[in-house]
Amino acid sequence: MTGSSTSPVVESTPRDGLGPRAAAILVFGSSAAVLVVEIVALRLLAPYLGLTLETSTMVIGIALTAIAFGSWLGGHIADQVDPRRLIGPSLGVSGAVVALTPAVLRSTAEWAPAVLLVIASLTILVPGALLSAVTPFVTKLRLTSLAETGTVVGRLSGIGTVGAIVGTVLTGFVLVSRLPVSGILLGLGALLVVGSAWVEWRTRGWTGTPALALVVAAGGLAATVAPGGCDVETKYHCARVVADPGGGDGRTLVLDGLRHSYVDVDDPTHLKFEYVRAVASVVDAGFPQGEPLVAHHLGGGGLTLPRYLAATRPGTRSLVSEIDGGVVRINHDRLGLRSEAGIDVRVEDGRLGLRRLDTDSRDLVVGDAFGGVSVPWHLTTVEAMADVRRVLDDGGVYVANLIDHGGMDFARAEVATLGETFPHVALLGEPADIGLGPAAASRGGNLVVLASDRPVDLRAVQRALDARHTGWKIATGEDLTSWTGAARLLTDDHAPVDQLLQPYSAQNGR
């Protein structure tokens, strides 16, 4: 018979033992592992670098660099060396690095913080590149003729993408909610070393797996004694509860190394943080003494303010939107929250919680939501403030905790945004921070802003601030307009909060 014909490509298992099914497992698993490392790295670094847009961008950029570099270098090496000799070591070494990562990063943060960024980059870059190299190694082994290039490359590329998706979803929705960060990385490291042994058994090449297994075991032991441990790892934070060294029943809630709340279980009126005393001063002066309120809190932390309202205004109903269910459990288990306190906590995003509230249904809205040193940008915009104004009744007051430093660009923008929404706005803080003292003395930190459709008795607020010995003053009118200057408005379409917010080591909290 003359002419040519095309027959379908049938993949079979070659003598090296790496058939199509084994190839798919390797590509799927290695791609998934890269994304697990990336997501968990964000959580591991948050206590030291903050959970900010910059941190997320850095980790994503390093991970993508690792994928690109590993794919390129893996393809190049696969043309020079028999790939059967490379797959096992790539899996094994990456597994060892992943297992050691928790201990290495936490120890570096404690004893050599100056090089933390370098070490963090390597703990993402090294395993990411090695794991990304697995796909070109496997592809090289599966290619037996040019006729099947498109089929093999396309199939393995698709499998790798699906693996990355599964790794992302599995980590975000399952692993992080059930396992500590160190447990996830140790488990992944062990799986990679087991995978290395499996590949070596099938291809009968490199025999270094036992040594790497010992490294993984050492990583597990090191992680148990490394500094920076948590009482509880929630979905969003490394959380600890620290007893007041001064005695009594005061406890501080520490999230990602930052003091977020101080709670006196026996005396909810004991307010330690200055900004909390400032918020309480606004509430005390803004509403008749002892009158019960209907309040909504954006962010919960240790629920210091809802507890204060329950103690000083019996009958007050506080609804709290707290995104971290683990923090809510800590309030019940470690911070003495009782169900009869009139405090209802919903595990939800604050912006979505606002949308669920009825119009004119609240006397008071308190804004106090933070993710480490980062402010949730979607709670700062004109649109968010319009929703706050919607849920407040005619005499309602919005009071919020702000943090900033340096030029106070974020605080100025937020005050300008509130001025676009409410007719009455005032800013409370250290005189130098709010333009009422020498600029050279400005130290930054916490500020409190209040906004309302009605005028609040600011003289009464100042008397309350003085009675609590805060040293804070109030800026309003022309003083506040001058301080705000030409600050931009924050909108849902443009709210560069992370860029406006200056570096800040938060010491105060909820």
Phi, psi and omega in degrees: 000130181267170179090187181231157178221154180251124178253150181296149179278125179244116181277133178235167180278116180284178182296338181284356176082003182259083179278182183299324180291315178298320178298317180296319180298316182295314181293316179299310184294317180293322178293319177297319183298323179301317182287326175299314179299317182298311184292316181292328178300324178301317182287325181292327183271343185305318181296343186248331182245351182087151179267075186244169177299323180296317179297315179298317180297319180297313182295316179297317180298318179295318180297317178294324175298317179298317180297314181295313182294316180296320179294316180294309183293323178298319178295320180295314182292325181298335177278349183253331187230149177299116184301337179298336180275353189251329188297310181301308178301322180299314179293316184293313181295317178298321178298319179296317180296316180298317181294327180278345188304310182304312181295319183294312183294316182292323177292320178297316180299328181280317191250340180215061185299337182296334182252015183300317181298320180295312181295318179299318179299318181292323181291342174264317186293315185295303179294326180298317180291316180297318180290324179291335178288342182299321183299310177295328175299311182294318180301317179300319180291329184276343180278115179247345177201157179296335183296336184250010184303308182301317182296311183292311182297315180298317181297312182291325176297316178297318179297319178297320179294317177298320177300318178297320178296313180297318178300319179296308183294317181299318181291311185292324186257341186238299190297312185297328181281345185243340186229149172291159182303314181297323178295321178297313183289322177295318178297317178295318178300318179295319179297320179294321177292321175298319177298322176299316179296322180296315179296317180296324177296322181284325185257349176054057180242246186299146185235036182267005185300316180304320179296320179291327176299322177294325177296317178298317178299319178296322177298320179296317179293320180294323181296331182286338182248356181293148178290169176086020179289164181243152167292318181217136170258108179273183178297333187241342190218157163267111191247140174222151173243122186246127178291148179294119180296343179279358180096186182078195183251028176280141181221141179251129175270118181250121179242122181052041175081358182249138179286114183259329184208147169239126183234125171258106186299322182280333184223088182296347179275356177279104184251113187273317184283139183300316185293329177293320176297326178292316178298317179298325179295320177297315182294316181298321182276336186274345181224151179305141184302131176079355182289128178293146182238161168250111190238152172232136183242123176269099187101137185245308185057230179276005177060036181299314182288317174302323178294320179297315180297320179296326182281323185264343180226075182308138183095353177296138176248117180247124174254128186241130171261107179236120187285340186257105179297332178295323177293322177298317179296323178298322178301320180283318188276326189239341186244016168069025179288130180251147184294336183274009184284355182077022182245118179251117183253126177249131177278099186197162173289139184299320181294319178291325177297321177300319183298332183279348183278147178286154176295142179056037186254357186230140172278329188216135170236129180246123178260117182205057183246128179217148169245093189065235178265010183255140177264129177302111189298328185286356174260009184245355193272168176304318181294319177294318180293328175296324177290323175299314180297325180297318186279342178282143174281183187301327181259013186287158182229137171253128178227133187223148174270128176243149171234144175191176185204172175061239182283358178057037184295319179293313181300319179297318180295321181291321177296319177298321179296317177294323178296335176285339187255320185245146179283338182236118181225139176219153182236132181246138178175183173300138185309318182293330183283336185247020174083013180252011179213180180297130183299328182296338182270357182298129180245346181074180182128227183270140169231159176233131178243140176237146181214145183198162173278349179238155176289137175259142180291094184288334175295320177294323177297317180296320178298321179293320176299317180294322180295333179266006174057044180276331187077005182277154175235176184237130175252133178206174176059225183295326178299317181288322178298318178294319180294320181291321178063222183262034182300143181286154173277143176265127181231166177299333180277338182206098179222076182282059186299317182296329179281327180284325183288119183282158178306137188206129175263095186294128176247339180256171181192205188287000000 
